[in-house]
Amino acid sequence: MTIFKRLFTNGRTNISGFFATLLVGEEQALFIALFSDGTINRMGTGSSTNLEKDLFIGKTSPDVFESLKSMIPNDLLKWFNSQHSDPAPKGKTCKLTLGLRQRDGKELIGIWQYGSESLSLPPEVNELVLKAIEITNPWYEERKKATKR
């Protein structure tokens, strides 16, 4: 049985963590880490014009991770354990790194390099990143407000 088949055996129960890092040019535009125990890390918006550089680390409900985990499509796995580059990127150079942590500590990593004005991310990869941003936004916005008080 391949690592990909084992990962999704029993309804994705082997996944215990997720992370995404996006660099636009030389600047980090996004960092998200979310784990099954509710540990959460977030920095940035993912926008090519991101100005938010504060990293927030804390805890949230484990349900947030479970919700994201349930959104991971099976066909996403074909993109892991490899690197992908746009042969003709347009705009600023972007580098997206996604990781899935398994309960045994092993990680699956996928890396994509593309242009900020290119449409080169696979749809399932793009969707997962957007869902991760959306699902962590309430916690992230709350932390930003708390630090401004």
C-alpha positions in Angstrom: 0.0 0.0 0.0 1.4 3.4 -0.9 1.9 6.2 1.5 -1.0 8.1 -0.2 -3.4 5.2 0.2 -2.4 4.8 3.8 -2.9 8.5 4.5 -6.5 8.4 3.4 -7.4 5.1 5.0 -10.2 5.4 7.5 -11.4 8.9 6.5 -8.1 10.8 6.7 -7.5 9.8 10.3 -3.8 9.7 9.7 -3.5 13.5 9.1 -2.7 15.4 12.3 -1.4 18.7 10.9 -1.4 21.1 7.9 0.9 24.0 7.0 1.1 26.4 4.1 3.8 29.0 3.4 3.6 31.5 0.6 6.5 33.7 -0.5 5.8 36.5 -3.0 9.1 37.8 -4.4 11.4 37.6 -1.3 8.6 38.5 1.1 6.5 36.0 3.1 2.9 36.7 2.4 1.3 33.8 4.3 2.1 31.2 7.0 -0.6 28.9 8.4 0.0 25.9 10.6 -3.0 24.0 12.1 -2.9 20.8 14.1 -5.3 18.3 15.5 -4.8 19.4 19.1 -6.0 23.0 18.2 -2.5 24.5 17.9 -2.7 27.3 15.3 -0.1 29.7 13.8 -0.9 32.4 11.3 0.8 35.3 9.6 -0.3 37.3 6.6 -3.1 37.4 4.2 -1.6 35.6 1.2 -2.0 38.7 -1.0 0.9 39.8 -3.2 0.6 43.2 -1.4 0.5 41.7 2.1 1.9 44.0 4.8 1.0 41.9 7.8 4.2 40.5 9.3 3.1 39.6 12.9 3.0 35.9 13.6 0.3 34.8 16.0 0.6 31.5 17.8 -2.1 30.0 20.0 -4.9 27.5 20.5 -8.3 27.1 18.9 -10.9 24.4 18.9 -9.7 21.1 17.4 -12.8 21.4 15.3 -11.1 24.0 13.2 -8.5 21.5 12.1 -11.1 18.8 11.6 -13.1 21.1 9.4 -10.1 21.8 7.2 -9.0 18.2 7.2 -12.5 17.2 5.9 -12.0 19.6 2.9 -8.8 17.9 1.7 -9.7 16.2 -1.6 -8.3 12.8 -2.3 -6.9 14.0 -5.7 -4.8 16.6 -3.9 -2.3 13.9 -2.9 -0.9 13.4 -6.4 0.8 16.8 -6.0 2.8 15.9 -2.9 6.4 14.8 -2.5 7.3 16.7 -5.6 8.1 20.2 -6.9 6.2 22.0 -9.7 7.3 25.0 -11.6 5.4 27.2 -14.1 7.6 27.2 -17.3 6.5 30.8 -18.2 5.6 32.7 -14.9 4.2 36.2 -15.2 4.5 38.8 -12.4 6.3 38.4 -9.1 7.8 35.0 -8.4 5.7 33.0 -5.9 6.6 29.9 -4.0 3.9 27.9 -2.2 4.8 25.1 0.1 2.1 22.9 1.5 2.6 20.1 4.1 0.5 17.4 5.6 1.7 15.9 8.9 0.8 12.3 9.6 0.2 10.9 13.1 3.5 9.0 13.0 5.4 12.4 12.4 6.1 11.9 8.7 5.2 14.8 6.4 4.1 15.0 2.8 5.3 18.2 1.2 4.4 19.8 -2.1 6.1 22.9 -3.6 4.9 25.1 -6.4 6.7 28.0 -8.1 4.7 30.3 -10.3 4.1 33.9 -11.2 1.7 36.2 -9.3 -0.1 36.9 -12.5 -0.1 33.3 -13.7 -2.9 30.8 -13.4 -0.6 27.9 -12.7 -1.7 26.4 -9.4 -3.8 23.3 -9.7 -7.5 24.1 -8.7 -7.5 21.6 -5.8 -4.3 23.2 -4.4 -5.6 26.7 -4.8 -9.0 25.8 -3.2 -7.3 24.2 -0.1 -5.1 27.3 0.5 -8.2 29.6 0.2 -10.1 27.3 2.6 -7.2 27.4 5.1 -7.2 31.2 5.0 -10.9 31.4 5.4 -11.2 28.9 8.2 -8.3 30.5 10.2 -9.5 34.1 9.5 -11.8 34.5 12.5 -9.0 33.5 15.0 -6.4 35.6 13.1 -8.6 38.7 13.1 -9.4 38.3 16.8 -5.7 38.0 17.6 -4.9 41.1 15.6 -7.6 43.1 17.3 -6.4 41.9 20.8 -2.9 43.2 20.2 -4.1 46.6 19.2 -6.0 47.2 22.5 
